[in-house]
Amino acid sequence: MDRQRGFDRYSLEEDIRKYPEVVTCQVHGDEGKGISKVDVLLREGTRPDEFENLLKELLAGTYGLSLPPSSLHIESNAIPAEIARNGSSRGSNGAKRPKISNIVFIANSTNGEAQVTLDIDKREGTGQASGHLTSQQRLRLIAEATLLAVEDLADREHQFTVESISEVTLLDQPIVVVLVHCFEPVNKVLSGSCPVADDGSIDHAVVRATLAAINRVTTKILALPSGSKQKP
């Protein structure tokens, strides 16, 4: 493997960010050992596999580098890498992902309520979350309602909880970042992000970021035996 010693990772990051498809990127490594990993977050609608070819050309042509695929981490907020490689809107096991059907947020001076409806294969799942209203709490309530909608589709309870959610700005681009604790089928914290589109609302970005966080476990959750909700 060819790793350039004495490389300027900041120049490489700047060159990668020149591509209009890129939201942000980060190059990992040090000047004594070379590059260990390149993380790239792409804008909506960009196929990770196609951008990977552009990145390899940049690395080889400008920096004389040839990194293995395992060192290139490229994600798109709208098209997960495994979906883009398969050229379909299904998961890696052939299962479809939930789509946004409706987002409603109702608020008064002190409290807010979020309602998110998702659909998959003509089935709908709805989640509702309410609480004290602040700008940060609004994002959390929408994320919680999204997770509850996924649980409703799966007919299961207590699969997820929102650990953290915030809106950050990278390269003048507002981005929603969310951390979700998934309890089953994996007990770990998952992360997702989505840029706020110029012509879109932050509410949609929150839902997409939340779904992106649980993307790899969604089909497993939906495949688990249903009917585990506690009935009144």
Secondary structure as UniProt FT lines:
FT   TURN            5..6
FT   HELIX           9..17
FT   TURN            20..21
FT   STRAND          22..30
FT   TURN            31..33
FT   STRAND          34..42
FT   TURN            44..45
FT   HELIX           48..63
FT   HELIX           69..71
FT   STRAND          72..76
FT   HELIX           81..86
FT   TURN            92..93
FT   STRAND          99..107
FT   STRAND          111..120
FT   TURN            121..122
FT   STRAND          123..132
FT   HELIX           135..154
FT   STRAND          160..170
FT   TURN            171..172
FT   STRAND          173..182
FT   STRAND          188..195
FT   TURN            198..199
FT   HELIX           202..213
FT   HELIX           215..223
//
